[in-house]
Amino acid sequence: MAAQYGTLSTRLREAGDYIADNPVNIATRSLRTLAADSKLAPATFTRLAHALGYENFEELREVMRDQIGRRVLPFADRADRLQKDVSAPDKGFLNRYAAASQANIAALAGMIEPGRLEAVADRLAKARRVVLLGALGSTGIAEYTAYIANFLGDNWELAARSGASLGSTLAGLDERDAVLVITKPPFARSSIRGAIHAHEQGAHVTLITDSRSCPALHAADEVFIVPTDSPHFYTSYVATLFLLEAILALVAKRAGPRATERIAEVERRNRLLEEVYAR
């Protein structure tokens, strides 16, 4: 739907927005009830299903049910489902996983207006401080982002790193600063509370998640809902990395000659300190 959103009529977009905001309702309630709740004609949902390549609305509903089932199942249950998978050999896991990852990236690219990404990059590039928040499964992703960003400047910092308290990292934030939050179910309490606290201090908050049920949604100035559909038992971060690398590239474009000089200096010191292997 994200990839075809721009080609849909106004009514079909309204139906698509309702589906995106109410996936559980779509999977569990009758079409008549959905139409009444959304104030759209039942035929509008049927036309949307046809526009998206489904035979009828029920087929679209079944896809939603399957996706919701994969998301709400505990990781242990998803692992059990994976172990019992009896897919045809010619549709092996690697091929299905690759197809799902490619579809997630394509859907994400289709749903983000270039102007939104440029605006976020502008805000991060101009910020006095940029704080990265990521815990649990998002910890490594936040660390990787910080590692790349620190090539560009020393104003990017990872929250609560190496035993530092979250409070000490967020202290002193104001409207000159930005916070980039990466969190997915099960949501880390520190990331949610940190995002809300940063928002209350006036910092610009960009939230990257995969669910509109994220408790920090109301505290974000910009939100990216990243597709994570996958046959894996754990949440896929492939599209999330794609988005973060794109943002960092746009920030680098805005960084100017001083950033280029800093990158060269960082590389020189890495070699001097023998942090990298040199032939």
N, C-alpha and C positions, 0 to 999 in steps of 0.2 A: 504493500500500500504506500509506503514511504517513497518508493521509486517512481510510482505513478501519480503521486499526489498532485503535482503541478498540472496534469492533464484532466483532472476531474472537475466536474461542474460544482457550483457553489453548494448545492444540496448534497451531492455525493461527498464533498469534503466534510460537511457537517455530520453526515453519517459516519464517515471515517474517523473524525475526531471523537465522536461518541464511543465508537468501538475501542479506540486507543485508550480512552479514559475509563472505560467500564468493561474490561475483559471478562471479569467474573460474571457480570450480568449477561453478557453475550452468550457465555457458555451454559448458563443455567436457566435463563428466563425465556418465556415464549416470545415470538416475534411481535405479537399483538401488544404485549406488555412493554417491550422495548420501544415500539413505535409511540405508545402513549407517554412513556417516560421521557423520550427524546423530542417529542412533539414533531416527529417526522412520519411520513406515510410508510406503511410496511413495504410498499413497492420500492421505496427509496433504498432500503437495505438490500432488496433483491437485485436492483440495478447495480448497486455497488459490488455485490458479489460477482455479477456478470462482468463488470468492468475490470475486476481483478483476476478474471480467468477461471472462476468457479462455475459449476453447473447451476447451482442454486445457493440460497442463503444457508441451508442446512450443511452443505459441504464446507462453507466458510466457518460455520459454527464448530464443526468437528475439528478443523485445524486449530481453532482457538482453544478448544478443550484439551487437545493434545499438548499444545504449548504450555498452557496453564498447569497441566499435570506435571510436566517436566520441571516447571519452576517451583511449584509449591511442595513437591516431594522432598523429604529430607535427603541429604547427600547419601546416606546409607541405602535408602530405598532406590535412589537413582543408580547407585553402584550395582545393586541387586538386579535392576532392570537391564543394565548394561551387560552383566554377566550372563543373563538369560536371553540376550539378543540372538535371534536366529535369522538374521538378514541373509540374503543370497550372497554367496562368495564373491560374485562379480561386483557386488556393491559393498565391498569391505569397509571396515571402520575408517581407514585412512581416507578413502575417497569421500565417504559421507561427512567426515569431519572437515575435510578441505572444502567441500561444497557448502557446508553450513557456515564456515568462517568467511568464505568469499561472499555468500549471500548477506551476512551480517555487515560486512564492510560496504557492499554495494547499497544496502538499505540505508545505512548511516550517511553515506555520501549523498544519497538522494534526498534525505530529509533535512539536511543542514543547508540553509541559505548561505552563500559565500560571505555575505555582509555580516552575518552573525559571528562567524569565525574570525573575520578581520577585526571586528569590534572587540572581541575577547583578547585577541593578540595585542591590539593597541593598548587596552587597559593593563595587561600584564607587563608590556614593554615599558610603560610609563610609571608603573607603581614604584613607590619608594621601597616597599618590601613585598615579597610574594611568599606566602606560607603555603606549603603543601601538606594536606591532611589525607592520610590513608592508613588504615589499620587492618588487622586480620588478613584476608586474602588480597587486599589492596596495598599492603605494606611494601612489597617488592616493586610494585608498579610506581608508587610514589617515590621510592628511593631511586629507581631508574630515571624518572623524570627530573629529580633533583640533580642527579649526576650529570645529565646532559645540560640542564639549565645553568649549572655552575660554570660551564665553559664560557657562558655569555656574561656573567656578572656574579658578584658576591652577595646580591640582595635576595636570592632565592634560598629558602631554608625549609628543612623538613621538620615538621612539628614533632615534639616529644622524642627527639633522636638521642640515642645513647644514654638513656636514663634521665634526660631533661624532662621537666614537667610540662604538660600541655599549657598550663597557665602561664608559665614563664615565656613560652614561645608566642602566645597570643597577647601578652601584656603590651600595651602601648599602641595597638593597632588603631587606625582611624581611617578617614575617607581617602587618604593618600595611598593606602595599602590594598592589597588583593589577596584573596585566599582561594586556592584551588583544591576542591574536595573530591576524592574518589571513594565511593562507597556503594556496595551492593549487598543484597540480602545474603546472610543475616547481617544487618547493619551494625557496625561497630559503634558502641555508645560514645566513645571519645570523638569520633568523626562527626556524629550528629550534634553533640553538644558543642563541639568546637565551631562548627559552621554557624550554629545559632548565636553563639557568643560573639563571633567575628562580625556577624550581621548587625547585632545590637551595638557594636562599637563603631559602625559606619563603614567598615571595610567592604570592598566589592567582592562578592562571593560567587564563584563559578562552580557549579555542581555537576559532576559526571556520575550517573547512576544508570541502572537498567530498569527501574520501576517507578511509576508515578505514585507509588505508595511510600516512597522514601520520606521519613519524618522531617528531613531538612529542606524539603522542597520549598516551603514558604519562606525560608531564610535566604534563598538564592536569588541573585540578580540575573543570572543566566544559567539555564539548565540544558544539559545534553542527555537525552534518554538513549542509551547505547544498546543496540540489539545484541543478545547473548545466546540465541538459540543454538543448541549443540547436542550431539549424541553423547557427549562426555558426561560424567557424573557431577563434575564441578563446573561452576560458572566460567564461561569463556571470556577471556580478556583480550582476545585478538583484535576486535574492533576498537576496544578502549585504547590499546597501544597505538593503533592507527590514528585515532583522533588526537592523542597526546603528542605524537610525533609531528602531526600536521600543525598543531598549535605551536610547538617549539620551533618549527621551521619558519613560521610566520613571525614569531618573536625575533628570531635571528635576523630575518630580513630587515627588521626595524632597528636593530641594535647598532648599526653603523660601524665605522672604522675602529672605534674603541673596543668593540667586542672582538673584532678580528685580531687586534693586537693582544687582547687578553687570551684568546684561544691559543695563539702562537706562544705566549708566555707560559700558559698552563702546560702545553705540550713540551716546551723546553725544560720546565722544572720536573715534569714526570720522568724525562730521560735523565736529568741530573740526579734525581733521587733514586734512580733505577727502579721505578715503579712499573715500567714497561720493558718488555724484552727487546733488546736492540741487537741486531746482527753486526 
